[in-house]
Amino acid sequence: MPMEYLQGLAWDELPLIESDVTNIDKLRVLRAAGMVEVQLPPVDASQPRAKVLYITGLGRATLRARGWPSSESRLRPLCDLEPSFD
């Protein structure tokens, strides 16, 4: 499920390269939902690779709303690439 994949991304060092086709499909869903920023390969790429840049604020809020993790401190810090609206 894409949400479980998103939970895993919260622990990963971002940006990261994903080459597993199943996970790239999950990233397509998460991107369409506005939960991650990712550079996706063309659908028909022979050797697909996606670059996950960051989990968006919406993605982080969704994780918190689902009760994961129980503490905000368990989420990795926001990536410098995420836009700031200060």
N, C-alpha and C positions, 0 to 999 in steps of 0.2 A: 504494500500500500504506500502511496506517496507520503502520507503523514509520518509513517515510521521511518521512511527515508529522510524526511525533513528533520526528525529527531536526531538521526545519526549525523546529519550535516551540522547540527548545533554543536557537536563535539569535535568536528574536524577542523583542521587548519585550512582556512580559506584565503585566497582562491585555491581551487583544486581542479584537476583534470579528471573527468569521468569518461571511460570508454566502454562500459557495459551497456549494451543496447536497452536492456530492461530498465536500468537506472536512468538512462537518458530519456526514456519515455515518461518515467516518473517526474523528471525535471521539466518536461514539456507541460505536464499537468500543473505542477507547482508554479511554473512561470505564468501560465494562463490565469491562475488564481491570484497572482500578484504576491506570492510568498517568497520567491527567490529572484535574484538577478543572475542570469546565466547567458552565456554565448552558446547557442545551439548549432549543431551541424545541420546541413541539409538532410531532409528525410531519406534521400536515396544515396547518402554517402557510403562508400565501400568500407571505409574504416572510420566510423563516427567517433568523434571526441567532442565533449562539451566542457566548457570552462565555467564552473560555479564561482561567481564573484562574491556574493553575499546573500544572507537571509535578510529579507526586508523587515521593516517594522511590523507589517501585517503578519508576516510569517512568525516572528517572535511573539507577537500578541496572541496568535492562534495557539502556539505551543503553550503559552502561559494559561490561556483559557481552558485548554484541555488538561491542565494540571501537571504539565511536564515542562521543565523539571519543577520540583516543588519549591526550589529557590532560584531566584534570578541569577544569583552568583554562579550557578552551575552552567549557565550559558556562556559560551565564549564571547569575548568582547566584540562589539560591532567592528566590522572591517572599515578601514579608512576610506574604502571606495564608496561606502554608502553615503548618499547625499545628506547634507545637514541643512536644516531649515531654521537655523538660529537667527 
